[in-house]
């Protein structure tokens, strides 16, 4: 439908000569645009995910959202290894939410806060402590990373021919995924037309879209990072289903100092054989997957993003300190509420 709407935008298009299956009448250009707009709304609604409430996420390290565990451990690595660069194909904003909860600073290609504009030069910057507060010498700020959304995001919008980023309120869509098809369709009609994904939709036209801005710059950044010396590529939650991404990864395997680890929860996945072929290129591609017996005992329990973030990545002290602080904050809030209740009760009795 996306390709059809593009073709029909040209008055010289031969699209009118195409016959649809089942003898259906050919849709007009406006009907196709309406359909594509609602597909965008559906993607937005399905990807409007939120992290668990902070009351639940501060109990223990084994119970927090996996995004919190993953990011805190990722930025805690040795600063001499260079900054972490996080690339994702997801439209949702779970990583952004987790980064804010943890107080991790990041550059995502946008400048500004209230109505951010895309400015790729931001990736050339870094954050440091000034000498007057860092024992007389400039020192890197530890909790920081570079963040790239290769396929776009639900908080990206095209306005006035510029790419902008503004995070919407997702609370009203928490119940969307629990609705039936009719209920979802009704909710979609109420969504504003402004809430459309500015991204690469899952169509056959994906590769062509990667050649346009801002995606051309983001994919070029991905390629440059993989060609850098002493690069470690960790792949989580990706099934190698996008040829335009696979080509970049395969070209990067020519980098003699690149090492790739793919975390795959299904030992029967075709990804396993793909990584074996990659390994033959230079013995630097590895896969982490459960053995057959472990998979039978609990399918898709091991080598998932959740399992890897919580159980495989090494524990870090500052995450434990963060959770301890959050628990202490909750205790103070609870005691304050209890005190306020008693005080109000006393006033009522008087």
HELIX and SHEET records of a PDB file:
HELIX    1   1 UNK A    2  UNK A    7  1                                   6    
HELIX    2   2 UNK A   14  UNK A   17  5                                   4    
HELIX    3   3 UNK A   21  UNK A   23  5                                   3    
HELIX    4   4 UNK A   29  UNK A   46  1                                  18    
HELIX    5   5 UNK A   54  UNK A   57  1                                   4    
HELIX    6   6 UNK A   66  UNK A   74  1                                   9    
HELIX    7   7 UNK A   79  UNK A   81  5                                   3    
HELIX    8   8 UNK A   94  UNK A  102  1                                   9    
HELIX    9   9 UNK A  120  UNK A  124  5                                   5    
HELIX   10  10 UNK A  131  UNK A  133  5                                   3    
HELIX   11  11 UNK A  171  UNK A  173  5                                   3    
HELIX   12  12 UNK A  176  UNK A  178  5                                   3    
HELIX   13  13 UNK A  181  UNK A  190  1                                  10    
HELIX   14  14 UNK A  206  UNK A  210  1                                   5    
HELIX   15  15 UNK A  215  UNK A  226  1                                  12    
HELIX   16  16 UNK A  243  UNK A  252  1                                  10    
HELIX   17  17 UNK A  270  UNK A  282  1                                  13    
HELIX   18  18 UNK A  292  UNK A  297  1                                   6    
HELIX   19  19 UNK A  305  UNK A  307  1                                   3    
HELIX   20  20 UNK A  308  UNK A  312  3                                   5    
HELIX   21  21 UNK A  317  UNK A  349  1                                  33    
SHEET    1   A 3 UNK A  84  UNK A  88  0                                        
SHEET    2   A 3 UNK A 144  UNK A 149  1                                        
SHEET    3   A 3 UNK A 105  UNK A 107  1                                        
SHEET    1   B 4 UNK A 110  UNK A 111  0                                        
SHEET    2   B 4 UNK A 116  UNK A 118 -1                                        
SHEET    3   B 4 UNK A 162  UNK A 165 -1                                        
SHEET    4   B 4 UNK A 156  UNK A 159 -1                                        
SHEET    1   C 2 UNK A 128  UNK A 129  0                                        
SHEET    2   C 2 UNK A 139  UNK A 140 -1                                        
SHEET    1   D 2 UNK A 152  UNK A 153  0                                        
SHEET    2   D 2 UNK A 198  UNK A 199 -1                                        
SHEET    1   E 3 UNK A 232  UNK A 236  0                                        
SHEET    2   E 3 UNK A 259  UNK A 263  1                                        
SHEET    3   E 3 UNK A 285  UNK A 288  1                                        
END                                                                             
